[in-house]
Amino acid sequence: MDLDTFYTAVQKGNVQTVRRGLDAGVDLRVKKKWGLSDDQTSLHVASLHGQTKVAALLIEHGADLEARDDRFQETPLHRAAAGGRTGTCKLLIRHGADVTARDE
């Protein structure tokens, strides 16, 4: 599965397509320019858009909770908090996201 298809599924919360991408071996460490944002992981995208079920699936498959985007050095938790995505914030914190992490 190509990254554009995977990231679109992540953004829209399409769990089935995300699962297919994971089964096909999509690398969760890859950072991609997506929308107006600089290079970020799929967990950043799920977090920003409040796709909590997708975020949980990505975490299950080893997504890095502390990955930083290339421009602002934000973590997925920063993105979820900035978007007011309370449920996603709770999920990330429950799985050990660093609540003291600072961006630039």
DRENPA-3360 file (N, C-alpha, C; in nm, 2 decimals, always signed):
BEGIN
1 = MDLDTFYT = +0.09/-0.12/+0.00/+0.00/+0.00/+0.00/+0.09/+0.12/+0.00 ~ +0.05/+0.22/-0.08/+0.14/+0.34/-0.09/+0.10/+0.43/+0.03 ~ +0.19/+0.52/+0.07/+0.18/+0.60/+0.19/+0.06/+0.70/+0.18 ~ +0.03/+0.75/+0.06/-0.08/+0.85/+0.04/-0.21/+0.78/+0.08 ~ -0.23/+0.66/+0.04/-0.35/+0.58/+0.07/-0.36/+0.55/+0.22 ~ -0.24/+0.52/+0.28/-0.24/+0.49/+0.42/-0.27/+0.61/+0.50 ~ -0.20/+0.72/+0.47/-0.22/+0.84/+0.55/-0.37/+0.90/+0.53 ~ -0.42/+0.88/+0.42/-0.56/+0.92/+0.40/-0.65/+0.84/+0.49;
9 = AVQKGNVQ = -0.63/+0.71/+0.49/-0.71/+0.62/+0.58/-0.69/+0.66/+0.72 ~ -0.57/+0.69/+0.76/-0.54/+0.73/+0.90/-0.62/+0.86/+0.93 ~ -0.61/+0.96/+0.85/-0.68/+1.09/+0.87/-0.83/+1.07/+0.88 ~ -0.89/+0.98/+0.80/-1.03/+0.97/+0.79/-1.08/+0.86/+0.89 ~ -0.99/+0.79/+0.96/-1.03/+0.70/+1.06/-1.08/+0.57/+1.00 ~ -1.03/+0.53/+0.89/-1.07/+0.41/+0.82/-0.98/+0.29/+0.88 ~ -1.03/+0.23/+0.99/-0.96/+0.13/+1.06/-0.92/+0.01/+0.97 ~ -1.02/-0.03/+0.89/-1.00/-0.15/+0.80/-0.88/-0.12/+0.70;
17 = TVRRGLDA = -0.88/-0.01/+0.64/-0.77/+0.02/+0.54/-0.64/+0.04/+0.62 ~ -0.64/+0.10/+0.73/-0.52/+0.11/+0.81/-0.46/-0.03/+0.85 ~ -0.55/-0.11/+0.89/-0.51/-0.25/+0.93/-0.45/-0.32/+0.81 ~ -0.51/-0.30/+0.69/-0.45/-0.36/+0.57/-0.31/-0.31/+0.54 ~ -0.29/-0.18/+0.56/-0.16/-0.12/+0.54/-0.06/-0.18/+0.64 ~ -0.10/-0.19/+0.76/-0.01/-0.25/+0.86/+0.02/-0.39/+0.83 ~ -0.08/-0.47/+0.79/-0.05/-0.61/+0.75/+0.04/-0.61/+0.63 ~ +0.04/-0.51/+0.54/+0.12/-0.51/+0.42/+0.26/-0.46/+0.45;
25 = GVDLRVKK = +0.28/-0.42/+0.58/+0.42/-0.38/+0.62/+0.45/-0.23/+0.61 ~ +0.35/-0.14/+0.62/+0.38/+0.00/+0.62/+0.47/+0.03/+0.74 ~ +0.57/+0.11/+0.72/+0.67/+0.14/+0.82/+0.62/+0.26/+0.90 ~ +0.59/+0.24/+1.02/+0.54/+0.35/+1.11/+0.64/+0.45/+1.15 ~ +0.77/+0.43/+1.12/+0.87/+0.52/+1.15/+0.88/+0.63/+1.04 ~ +0.83/+0.60/+0.92/+0.84/+0.69/+0.81/+0.77/+0.82/+0.84 ~ +0.83/+0.93/+0.81/+0.77/+1.07/+0.82/+0.73/+1.12/+0.68 ~ +0.62/+1.18/+0.67/+0.57/+1.23/+0.54/+0.51/+1.37/+0.55;
33 = KWGLSDDQ = +0.54/+1.45/+0.45/+0.47/+1.58/+0.45/+0.32/+1.55/+0.42 ~ +0.23/+1.60/+0.50/+0.09/+1.57/+0.49/+0.01/+1.70/+0.51 ~ -0.07/+1.73/+0.42/-0.15/+1.86/+0.43/-0.06/+1.98/+0.44 ~ -0.09/+2.06/+0.54/+0.00/+2.18/+0.56/+0.11/+2.16/+0.65 ~ +0.12/+2.03/+0.70/+0.22/+2.00/+0.80/+0.35/+1.95/+0.74 ~ +0.46/+1.97/+0.81/+0.59/+1.91/+0.77/+0.59/+1.77/+0.80 ~ +0.70/+1.71/+0.77/+0.71/+1.56/+0.78/+0.67/+1.52/+0.92 ~ +0.58/+1.42/+0.92/+0.53/+1.37/+1.05/+0.49/+1.22/+1.03;
41 = TSLHVASL = +0.48/+1.15/+1.14/+0.44/+1.01/+1.13/+0.29/+1.00/+1.12 ~ +0.24/+0.88/+1.09/+0.10/+0.85/+1.08/+0.03/+0.87/+1.22 ~ +0.10/+0.85/+1.33/+0.05/+0.87/+1.46/+0.02/+1.02/+1.48 ~ +0.11/+1.10/+1.43/+0.08/+1.25/+1.43/-0.05/+1.28/+1.37 ~ -0.07/+1.22/+1.25/-0.19/+1.25/+1.17/-0.32/+1.20/+1.24 ~ -0.31/+1.08/+1.30/-0.42/+1.02/+1.37/-0.45/+1.11/+1.49 ~ -0.35/+1.16/+1.56/-0.37/+1.24/+1.68/-0.43/+1.37/+1.65 ~ -0.38/+1.44/+1.55/-0.43/+1.57/+1.51/-0.58/+1.56/+1.47;
49 = HGQTKVAA = -0.62/+1.46/+1.41/-0.75/+1.44/+1.36/-0.85/+1.37/+1.46 ~ -0.79/+1.34/+1.58/-0.88/+1.27/+1.68/-0.92/+1.13/+1.64 ~ -0.85/+1.06/+1.56/-0.88/+0.93/+1.52/-0.82/+0.83/+1.63 ~ -0.89/+0.82/+1.74/-0.85/+0.75/+1.86/-0.84/+0.60/+1.83 ~ -0.93/+0.54/+1.76/-0.93/+0.40/+1.73/-0.81/+0.37/+1.64 ~ -0.78/+0.45/+1.54/-0.67/+0.43/+1.45/-0.54/+0.45/+1.53 ~ -0.53/+0.55/+1.62/-0.41/+0.58/+1.70/-0.38/+0.46/+1.79 ~ -0.49/+0.40/+1.84/-0.47/+0.28/+1.93/-0.41/+0.16/+1.85;
57 = LLIEHGAD = -0.46/+0.15/+1.72/-0.41/+0.04/+1.64/-0.26/+0.07/+1.60 ~ -0.23/+0.19/+1.57/-0.09/+0.23/+1.54/+0.00/+0.20/+1.66 ~ -0.05/+0.23/+1.78/+0.03/+0.21/+1.90/+0.05/+0.06/+1.92 ~ -0.05/-0.02/+1.90/-0.05/-0.16/+1.91/+0.06/-0.22/+1.82 ~ +0.08/-0.16/+1.71/+0.18/-0.20/+1.61/+0.31/-0.13/+1.62 ~ +0.34/-0.06/+1.73/+0.47/-0.01/+1.76/+0.50/+0.13/+1.72 ~ +0.39/+0.21/+1.69/+0.42/+0.35/+1.66/+0.49/+0.42/+1.78 ~ +0.58/+0.51/+1.74/+0.66/+0.58/+1.84/+0.58/+0.70/+1.90;
65 = LEARDDRF = +0.55/+0.69/+2.03/+0.47/+0.79/+2.10/+0.55/+0.92/+2.11 ~ +0.68/+0.92/+2.10/+0.77/+1.04/+2.11/+0.83/+1.09/+1.98 ~ +0.78/+1.04/+1.87/+0.83/+1.08/+1.74/+0.81/+1.23/+1.73 ~ +0.90/+1.30/+1.67/+0.89/+1.45/+1.65/+0.87/+1.48/+1.50 ~ +0.79/+1.58/+1.48/+0.78/+1.63/+1.34/+0.90/+1.71/+1.31 ~ +0.93/+1.73/+1.18/+1.06/+1.79/+1.15/+1.06/+1.94/+1.16 ~ +0.95/+2.01/+1.17/+0.95/+2.15/+1.17/+0.95/+2.21/+1.31 ~ +0.85/+2.16/+1.39/+0.83/+2.22/+1.53/+0.87/+2.13/+1.64;
73 = QETPLHRA = +0.92/+2.01/+1.60/+0.96/+1.91/+1.70/+0.84/+1.87/+1.79 ~ +0.72/+1.86/+1.74/+0.60/+1.83/+1.81/+0.58/+1.67/+1.81 ~ +0.53/+1.62/+1.93/+0.50/+1.48/+1.94/+0.35/+1.46/+1.90 ~ +0.31/+1.34/+1.89/+0.17/+1.32/+1.86/+0.08/+1.37/+1.97 ~ +0.13/+1.37/+2.10/+0.05/+1.43/+2.21/+0.03/+1.58/+2.19 ~ +0.14/+1.65/+2.14/+0.12/+1.79/+2.11/+0.01/+1.82/+2.01 ~ +0.01/+1.73/+1.91/-0.09/+1.75/+1.80/-0.23/+1.72/+1.85 ~ -0.25/+1.62/+1.93/-0.38/+1.59/+1.98/-0.43/+1.70/+2.08;
81 = AAGGRTGT = -0.34/+1.75/+2.16/-0.38/+1.86/+2.25/-0.41/+1.99/+2.18 ~ -0.33/+2.02/+2.07/-0.35/+2.14/+2.00/-0.49/+2.13/+1.92 ~ -0.53/+2.01/+1.89/-0.66/+1.99/+1.82/-0.77/+1.97/+1.91 ~ -0.75/+1.98/+2.04/-0.86/+1.96/+2.14/-0.91/+1.81/+2.14 ~ -0.83/+1.72/+2.11/-0.87/+1.58/+2.09/-0.85/+1.51/+2.23 ~ -0.94/+1.53/+2.32/-0.92/+1.48/+2.46/-0.91/+1.33/+2.46 ~ -0.99/+1.26/+2.39/-0.99/+1.11/+2.39/-0.86/+1.06/+2.34 ~ -0.80/+1.12/+2.24/-0.68/+1.08/+2.18/-0.56/+1.11/+2.28;
89 = CKLLIRHG = -0.57/+1.23/+2.35/-0.47/+1.26/+2.45/-0.47/+1.16/+2.56 ~ -0.59/+1.12/+2.61/-0.60/+1.02/+2.71/-0.53/+0.89/+2.67 ~ -0.56/+0.85/+2.55/-0.50/+0.72/+2.50/-0.35/+0.73/+2.49 ~ -0.30/+0.84/+2.44/-0.15/+0.86/+2.43/-0.09/+0.86/+2.57 ~ -0.15/+0.93/+2.66/-0.10/+0.94/+2.80/-0.10/+0.80/+2.87 ~ -0.21/+0.73/+2.85/-0.23/+0.60/+2.90/-0.12/+0.50/+2.85 ~ -0.07/+0.52/+2.73/+0.03/+0.44/+2.68/+0.17/+0.49/+2.70 ~ +0.18/+0.60/+2.78/+0.31/+0.64/+2.82/+0.37/+0.76/+2.75;
97 = ADVTARDE = +0.29/+0.84/+2.68/+0.34/+0.96/+2.61/+0.39/+1.05/+2.72 ~ +0.50/+1.12/+2.69/+0.57/+1.21/+2.78/+0.49/+1.34/+2.79 ~ +0.43/+1.37/+2.90/+0.34/+1.49/+2.92/+0.43/+1.61/+2.94 ~ +0.56/+1.59/+2.97/+0.65/+1.70/+2.99/+0.73/+1.74/+2.86 ~ +0.71/+1.67/+2.75/+0.78/+1.70/+2.63/+0.75/+1.84/+2.58 ~ +0.86/+1.91/+2.54/+0.84/+2.04/+2.49/+0.87/+2.05/+2.34 ~ +0.80/+2.13/+2.27/+0.83/+2.15/+2.13/+0.92/+2.27/+2.11 ~ +0.96/+2.31/+1.99/+1.04/+2.43/+1.97/+0.95/+2.55/+1.97;
% end
